[in-house]
Amino acid sequence: MITNEENTKLGLTVDEAREMLGIGRNLMLKLVKVKGFPAVRF
């Protein structure tokens, strides 16, 4: 995960985001593919 100079995370992994939202991995993977959903792919 990319961090800034203060070693603070600038984003979440798919698994971290799905845990926070209380949803399954498959649904989270579908969401990140939706146009307009705030996601960055590396």
C-alpha positions, -999 to +999 in steps of 0.1 A: +000+000+000+013+035-008+020+057+021+029+094+025+059+108+043+042+103+077+037+066+069-001+071+067-021+049+043-035+068+013-060+041+004-075+007+012-071-027-002-102-045-016-102-067+015-099-038+039-127-019+023-150-049+022-144-056+059-153-020+067-184-021+046-194-056+059-198-071+025-182-101+007-152-100-015-171-108-047-195-079-042-166-056-034-148-066-066-180-059-086-183-025-070-148-014-079-157-021-116-188+002-115-183+034-134-180+063-110-171+042-080-141+058-062-114+032-069-078+032-082-063+001-097-026-006-096 
